[in-house]
């Protein structure tokens, strides 16, 4: 899996996970990339800074960045829940049917084991983990 920092034509910056750089290119070509904030479909890779470690033992506090990340993750989860069909444990089966054109293409989410996810990725099915519900008390 690879994570890219993306930016829409509206200027929103967000991250997205892909099975490979080829998966990103394919989704971009097919017009499947959508901004989770404004739903713009003109999405490009945003400039990314390399991850640099500070001096040993140095701890940096970034409460504002953490708040923004939690807000983004909550928004992404809410967007998926509002705009995709929940298929529960049938997720691997439904994702394959969509991928192989056996059923009409639609956005879905559900549950899958790590083994199922690995198999889907090996088959070329684009999948990504849904951020956890940070408001859930469990």
N, C-alpha and C positions, 0 to 999 in steps of 0.2 A: 504494500500500500504506500501511496505517496500523497502528501498534503501540499496543496498549492494555495497561495494567497491570491484571491481573485478580486476583480473590480468590475462593477457594472457601468453602463453608460451614464447612470445617475450619480456616479461617484461613490457608491457604497463599496466598502472593502469587506470581504469575508473569506473564510477558509473552506475548502472542500477536499474530500478524500477521493482518490482514484486508485484503481488497481494497477495502473501503469501510466506513463506519459502518453502512450498510445490511446489508452482509454479516454484521457482528457481530450486529445485531438479528435477522436471519433465523436464524442459527445458535443464538442464545439461545432464540428462540421455538420452534425445532424440537428443542431439548434436545440439541444436538450439542456444546455446550461441556463439556469434561471437564478436571478438574484433573490435570495430569501427575504429581502426587505421590501423591494418595490416590484418584484417579478419581471424586471427588465431581462430581455434575452440577449442583449449585446454584452457579453462577458469576456474579459481578457485576463491574462495572468498579470497580477500586480507585482511591482518590484518587491523583492524579499531581501532582507538583510541576513547575512549568515549568522548562525547561532554562535556566540562567543562566550566563553566562560570567563568569569571574573577571577580575581586572585583566590587562592585556596582559602577556604574558611569564610569568605565574604558572602554574606546573605543579603540579597536585595529584596526589599519589600515593594510590592507593586499592587497595592489595593485597588487603584483605579483600573488597571489593566485586568485584574481578576474580576472586578465588577462587570466590566465590558464583556469579558469572555462568558461569564454566567448569563448575562443578558442575551448575548448572541445565541448561546446554547438553548436557552429557554425559548427564544423566538424561533429558532430552527425547529425544535421539537413541536412547538405549537403549529407552525406552518405545515409540517408534515401531517400532523394529526388532523388538521382542517382540510387538507388538500389531497390526501391519499386514502386509499381503501385499506382498512385494517383487515388482514387475512390470518392473523394469529399464527399458530404453528404450521399452517399450510404455506407459509412464506416461501420455502425452497421450491415447492411444487409449482406455485403460482408464478414465481419469478422465472422458472424454466419455461413454462407455457408462454409467457409474454416474450421471452427472449427468442424462442423458436417459432414465434408467430402462430401458435395454436389458439390463442385468444387475443382479443383486442388489446392493444397497448394501453396501459394505464399506470398511474403511480400507486405503489403499494408499500405497506410496511407491516411488520409482524415479528415473529420470533424464529430464530434458527440457531442451531448448535454451531460451535466453531468448526466442526468437521463439515457441516453443510455449507457454511460460508466459504471455506477453502475450496470445496468442490465447485461451487457456483463460480468463484473467481477463476478457477482452472478452466471452466467451460466458456469463459468470456462474458459471463453475466455481471453487469455492473451492480455492485452492492456496496453499501456503506453502513456503518453502525449509527444508530440513532442516539443522540446524546441522552444521557439519563435525565429523568425528571428530577431536578434539584429541589423541587417543592414537595416531593414525595418523602414522607417521614420514615419510610422503611429503611 
